[in-house]
């Protein structure tokens, strides 16, 4: 697919895309699928988080509403603010889902 895309970009004088634009959802890796199976879950933590964040984003009327919806859905939310105090990112985790022998949220 990448080879065909490069050929079209060249043939039609299009601006080349980055080889890895990182816009696609990442599939769960083997360990994530196995962890979900051990816990009797139908989806991995990654899939659950992606679904919940997409639903919250689709329904939210603004940034504060989005973050509230994430928290109301039971997710742990860590906000990141720039030097002026404006929100410029966030991280989410499922409660109780930890790495490193329970030290860090996944």
C-alpha positions, 0 to 999 in steps of 0.5 A: 500500500505504501509503495502504491501511495508513493507512486500516486503522489509522484504521478499526480505531483501530490505532497508526500505523506509521512511514512508513519503518520500515527493516525491509525489506532494501535492494535493490542499486542499479544501481552495485552490480549493475554492479560484481558483473557486471564481477567475474563475481559472481552477486550484489552485495556487499550481497546476499552480506553480507545472506545471510552475516549472516542465516545467521550470526545463525540459527546463532549461540548468542550474540554472540561466536559470531555475530561468530566466524561472520562472521569465519569466513565471511571477512567483515571485522567492525568492532565498535562498543562503548558507553561501558561496553564492551558491544557495541552494533553492528557493520559488515561488509565483504567483503575487498578490496571498497573505495571511494574508490580503495581507502581504505575498506571498502564 
